[in-house]
């Protein structure tokens, strides 16, 4: 989505510039925040009786004065939550995501710019979001997926195998993998430089499986490609798209008999984290650095125990071998 700033009120454009220039947010993040703030502003203007709610999508953004923004109270925000839930059918998670953008917007207006004295979001409570355990592949399923990609009769088999190997071993985000350049890979020091969320760089170390897959794939590339710096290339020799990587993963999952379980590239990130935690004895702080999480609380979702671990824990009880002595002689 291309943001046409000429259609926005000045206070909204200033906020977008702040996200981009000062906070260094990725363009995709800026666009998502923009969409959520625009939805709120349009709803707000319509509820003031200045425009029909059923025609809010046609509302010109420049018609929304700053006086609408500064007149918001926490009760108005609760009305907005009700609108998102009841009228738009948003889940608690979606409501929380939309409100995070509104919170950021008001934080900018109060603390950063001082355009408002009171932040209506300061005491806002959001609907409780159900915390679900991340979906992931087991070790056996991960190996089966790799075997499927390796045996696939495709001209891009080395590339696809390398992509799946990096996902399952290092837990990269989709955007991180697509954005990698050849120069980011350091075979001597066994590491790769990754540009993560918020344009934050981190170093991820590569194991033997990743180094081998990368070496074979890079050695197979035709020279010179249209984009020589890009690590993963499409068939037209340009940087591979996110959608193409998603298709590669979807095809591999289908071939391995793992389709229909809601798995995706992001679930392979969950898989890598879970395998490192459960089988590699990796602590959460190390896992946090590998995955590029900002908060340790995000990493702690991977500290769940597998079914086998729970079974092993119960079996380790010293009373696990006790049986009823049914054949013992009865006392007379």
C-alpha positions as CSV (number, residue, x, y, z in Angstrom):
1,X,0.0,0.0,0.0
2,X,1.4,3.4,-1.0
3,X,0.6,6.1,1.4
4,X,-0.5,9.3,-0.3
5,X,0.5,12.0,2.2
6,X,-1.2,14.7,0.2
7,X,-4.5,13.3,1.4
8,X,-3.6,13.4,5.1
9,X,-4.0,16.1,7.8
10,X,-0.6,17.5,8.9
11,X,-0.7,16.0,12.4
12,X,-1.0,12.5,10.8
13,X,1.9,13.1,8.4
14,X,4.0,14.3,11.2
15,X,3.3,11.1,13.1
16,X,4.3,9.0,10.0
17,X,7.5,10.9,9.7
18,X,8.3,10.3,13.3
19,X,7.8,6.5,12.9
20,X,10.0,6.5,9.8
21,X,12.8,8.9,10.6
22,X,13.1,8.9,14.4
23,X,11.8,5.4,15.4
24,X,13.3,3.8,12.3
25,X,10.2,1.6,11.7
26,X,10.1,-0.6,8.6
27,X,7.9,0.6,5.9
28,X,5.5,-2.3,6.4
29,X,5.1,-1.4,10.1
30,X,4.5,2.3,9.2
31,X,1.8,1.2,6.7
32,X,0.1,-1.1,9.2
33,X,0.1,1.6,11.9
34,X,-1.2,4.1,9.3
35,X,-4.1,1.8,8.4
36,X,-5.1,1.3,12.0
37,X,-4.9,5.0,13.0
38,X,-6.9,6.0,9.9
39,X,-9.7,3.5,10.7
40,X,-9.9,5.0,14.2
41,X,-9.9,8.6,12.9
42,X,-12.6,7.9,10.4
43,X,-14.7,6.1,13.0
44,X,-14.2,9.0,15.5
45,X,-15.2,11.6,13.0
46,X,-18.3,9.7,12.0
47,X,-19.5,9.2,15.6
48,X,-19.3,12.9,16.0
49,X,-22.3,13.0,13.6
50,X,-20.2,14.7,10.9
51,X,-20.3,11.8,8.4
52,X,-22.4,8.6,8.0
53,X,-20.7,5.6,9.5
54,X,-21.7,3.3,6.7
55,X,-19.8,5.6,4.3
56,X,-16.7,6.1,6.4
57,X,-14.4,4.6,3.8
58,X,-15.2,7.5,1.5
59,X,-14.4,10.1,4.1
60,X,-11.6,12.5,3.1
61,X,-8.9,12.3,5.8
62,X,-8.2,16.1,5.6
63,X,-11.8,16.7,6.8
64,X,-10.9,15.2,10.2
65,X,-9.8,18.2,12.4
66,X,-7.4,17.9,15.3
67,X,-10.2,18.9,17.6
68,X,-11.7,15.4,17.1
69,X,-8.4,13.8,18.3
70,X,-8.0,16.0,21.4
71,X,-11.6,15.4,22.6
72,X,-11.1,11.6,23.0
73,X,-11.6,10.1,26.5
74,X,-11.1,6.6,27.7
75,X,-14.9,5.9,27.4
76,X,-14.7,6.8,23.7
77,X,-12.0,4.3,23.3
78,X,-14.1,1.6,25.0
79,X,-16.9,2.5,22.5
80,X,-14.3,2.0,19.7
81,X,-13.4,-1.4,21.1
82,X,-17.1,-2.4,21.1
83,X,-17.3,-1.2,17.5
84,X,-14.3,-3.3,16.4
85,X,-15.6,-6.3,18.2
86,X,-19.4,-6.2,17.4
87,X,-19.5,-4.4,14.1
88,X,-16.3,-5.4,12.4
89,X,-16.1,-8.8,14.0
90,X,-12.5,-8.4,15.2
91,X,-11.0,-10.9,17.6
92,X,-9.5,-9.8,20.9
93,X,-6.0,-10.2,19.3
94,X,-7.0,-8.0,16.4
95,X,-8.5,-5.4,18.7
96,X,-5.3,-5.3,20.7
97,X,-3.2,-4.9,17.6
98,X,-5.4,-2.0,16.3
99,X,-5.3,-0.3,19.7
100,X,-1.6,-0.6,19.9
101,X,-1.3,1.8,16.9
102,X,-3.8,4.2,18.5
103,X,-1.8,4.1,21.7
104,X,1.4,4.8,19.8
105,X,-0.3,7.8,18.1
106,X,-1.4,9.3,21.3
107,X,1.9,8.7,23.0
108,X,3.5,10.7,20.2
109,X,1.0,13.5,20.5
110,X,1.5,13.8,24.3
111,X,5.0,12.8,25.3
112,X,6.9,13.5,22.0
113,X,5.2,16.6,20.6
114,X,3.3,18.0,23.6
115,X,0.3,18.7,21.4
116,X,-2.0,17.1,24.1
117,X,-1.7,17.3,27.8
118,X,-3.6,14.1,28.7
119,X,-3.2,10.7,27.0
120,X,-6.6,8.9,26.9
121,X,-4.9,5.6,26.4
122,X,-2.9,5.8,29.6
123,X,-5.5,3.9,31.7
124,X,-7.0,1.9,28.9
125,X,-7.5,-1.8,29.5
126,X,-7.7,-4.1,26.5
127,X,-9.6,-7.3,26.1
128,X,-7.8,-10.4,27.3
129,X,-6.1,-12.2,24.6
130,X,-6.1,-16.0,24.9
131,X,-2.5,-17.2,25.0
132,X,-2.1,-20.3,22.8
133,X,1.0,-22.5,22.5
134,X,2.8,-22.0,19.2
135,X,2.3,-24.6,16.6
136,X,5.5,-26.4,15.5
137,X,6.9,-29.5,13.8
138,X,8.3,-32.4,15.8
139,X,11.9,-33.4,15.2
140,X,10.8,-36.4,13.0
141,X,8.4,-34.2,11.0
142,X,11.2,-31.6,10.5
143,X,13.5,-34.3,9.1
144,X,10.7,-35.6,6.8
145,X,10.2,-32.1,5.5
146,X,13.9,-31.7,4.7
147,X,13.9,-35.1,2.9
148,X,10.9,-34.1,0.9
149,X,12.6,-30.9,-0.3
150,X,15.9,-32.7,-1.1
151,X,14.1,-35.3,-3.2
152,X,11.9,-32.9,-5.1
153,X,12.5,-33.0,-8.8
154,X,13.0,-29.3,-9.1
155,X,15.7,-27.1,-10.8
156,X,15.7,-25.0,-7.7
157,X,16.0,-27.9,-5.3
158,X,19.3,-26.7,-3.8
159,X,17.8,-23.2,-3.2
160,X,14.6,-24.6,-1.7
161,X,16.5,-27.0,0.6
162,X,18.8,-24.2,1.8
163,X,15.7,-22.0,2.6
164,X,14.0,-24.7,4.6
165,X,17.3,-25.6,6.3
166,X,17.8,-22.0,7.5
167,X,14.2,-21.7,8.7
168,X,14.3,-24.9,10.7
169,X,17.8,-24.4,12.2
170,X,18.0,-20.7,12.8
171,X,14.4,-19.5,13.2
172,X,14.6,-16.6,10.8
173,X,11.6,-14.4,10.1
174,X,10.3,-14.5,6.5
175,X,11.4,-10.8,5.9
176,X,14.8,-11.6,7.3
177,X,15.5,-14.5,5.0
178,X,14.2,-12.7,1.9
179,X,16.3,-9.6,2.7
180,X,19.6,-11.5,3.1
181,X,22.5,-10.7,0.8
182,X,25.4,-12.9,-0.2
183,X,27.8,-10.6,1.6
184,X,25.9,-11.1,4.9
185,X,27.2,-14.7,5.0
186,X,30.6,-15.2,6.6
187,X,31.8,-18.8,6.0
188,X,35.0,-18.3,7.9
189,X,33.4,-17.1,11.2
190,X,30.3,-19.4,10.6
191,X,27.8,-16.6,10.9
192,X,25.3,-14.4,9.0
193,X,24.3,-10.8,9.6
194,X,20.5,-10.4,9.8
195,X,18.4,-7.3,9.5
196,X,15.5,-7.8,11.9
197,X,12.5,-5.9,13.1
198,X,12.9,-2.2,13.6
199,X,16.0,-2.3,11.3
200,X,18.0,-3.9,14.1
201,X,21.0,-6.0,13.0
202,X,22.1,-9.1,14.8
203,X,24.6,-11.9,14.2
204,X,23.3,-15.5,14.0
205,X,25.8,-18.3,14.0
206,X,25.4,-21.1,11.5
207,X,25.8,-24.8,12.1
208,X,27.2,-27.4,9.8
209,X,23.8,-28.1,8.1
210,X,23.3,-24.4,7.3
211,X,26.9,-23.9,6.1
212,X,26.7,-27.0,3.8
213,X,23.3,-26.0,2.3
214,X,24.5,-22.4,1.7
215,X,27.8,-23.5,0.1
216,X,26.0,-25.9,-2.3
217,X,23.3,-23.3,-3.2
218,X,25.6,-20.3,-3.7
219,X,28.0,-22.5,-5.8
220,X,25.1,-23.5,-8.1
221,X,23.9,-19.9,-8.9
222,X,24.3,-18.6,-12.4
223,X,26.5,-15.6,-12.8
224,X,25.9,-12.7,-13.0
225,X,22.3,-12.6,-11.7
226,X,20.2,-9.4,-12.2
227,X,20.6,-8.7,-8.5
228,X,24.0,-10.0,-7.6
229,X,23.8,-9.0,-3.9
230,X,20.6,-10.9,-3.2
231,X,21.2,-14.3,-1.5
232,X,18.0,-16.1,-2.6
233,X,17.0,-15.6,-6.2
234,X,13.9,-16.3,-8.2
235,X,14.0,-17.9,-11.6
236,X,14.3,-14.5,-13.3
237,X,17.5,-14.1,-11.3
238,X,16.1,-11.3,-9.0
239,X,15.6,-11.3,-5.3
240,X,13.1,-13.9,-4.3
241,X,9.7,-12.6,-3.1
242,X,8.1,-13.4,0.2
243,X,5.2,-15.0,-1.5
244,X,7.5,-17.4,-3.5
245,X,9.2,-18.5,-0.3
246,X,5.8,-19.1,1.3
247,X,4.9,-21.3,-1.7
248,X,8.1,-23.3,-1.4
249,X,7.3,-24.0,2.3
250,X,3.7,-24.8,1.5
251,X,4.8,-27.3,-1.2
252,X,7.3,-28.9,1.1
253,X,4.7,-29.3,3.9
254,X,2.3,-30.8,1.4
255,X,4.9,-33.2,0.1
256,X,5.8,-34.3,3.6
257,X,2.1,-35.0,4.4
258,X,1.9,-32.0,6.8
259,X,-0.6,-29.8,5.0
260,X,-3.9,-28.7,6.6
261,X,-2.4,-28.0,10.0
262,X,-2.1,-24.2,9.8
263,X,1.6,-24.4,9.4
264,X,3.6,-21.6,7.7
265,X,7.0,-20.0,7.4
266,X,6.5,-18.4,10.8
267,X,5.6,-21.9,12.3
268,X,9.0,-23.0,11.1
269,X,10.5,-20.2,13.2
270,X,8.5,-21.7,16.1
271,X,9.8,-25.1,15.2
272,X,13.5,-24.0,15.3
273,X,13.0,-22.3,18.7
274,X,11.2,-25.3,20.1
275,X,13.8,-27.8,18.9
276,X,16.7,-25.7,20.3
277,X,15.0,-25.4,23.6
278,X,13.8,-29.0,23.9
279,X,16.7,-30.9,22.3
280,X,19.6,-28.5,22.5
281,X,19.4,-27.4,26.2
282,X,19.4,-23.7,25.1
283,X,18.4,-21.2,27.8
284,X,15.8,-18.5,27.1
285,X,18.3,-15.6,27.1
286,X,20.4,-17.2,24.4
287,X,17.2,-18.1,22.4
288,X,16.1,-14.5,22.8
289,X,19.3,-13.3,21.1
290,X,19.1,-15.8,18.3
291,X,15.5,-15.0,17.4
292,X,15.9,-11.3,17.8
293,X,13.2,-10.8,20.4
294,X,13.0,-7.4,22.1
295,X,11.4,-8.9,25.3
296,X,12.3,-12.1,27.1
297,X,8.5,-12.5,27.7
298,X,8.1,-13.2,23.9
299,X,10.8,-15.9,24.1
300,X,9.2,-17.6,27.1
301,X,6.4,-19.1,25.0
302,X,8.9,-21.7,23.8
303,X,9.5,-23.0,27.3
304,X,6.4,-25.2,27.0
305,X,7.0,-28.9,27.4
306,X,6.4,-31.5,24.7
307,X,4.1,-34.4,25.3
308,X,7.0,-36.7,25.5
309,X,8.8,-34.6,28.1
310,X,5.6,-34.6,30.2
311,X,5.4,-38.4,29.8
312,X,9.1,-38.8,30.7
313,X,8.6,-36.6,33.8
314,X,5.8,-38.8,35.1
315,X,7.7,-42.0,34.3
316,X,10.7,-40.7,36.3
317,X,8.6,-40.9,39.5
318,X,10.2,-43.5,41.8
319,X,6.8,-45.1,42.3
320,X,6.2,-45.6,38.6
321,X,7.2,-49.2,38.8
322,X,5.0,-50.2,41.7
323,X,2.2,-52.7,41.0
324,X,-0.6,-54.2,43.1
325,X,0.6,-57.5,44.5
326,X,-2.5,-59.4,43.4
327,X,-0.7,-62.8,43.6
328,X,0.5,-62.3,47.2
329,X,-1.0,-64.8,49.7
330,X,-3.9,-63.5,51.6
331,X,-3.8,-63.4,55.4
332,X,-6.2,-65.8,57.2
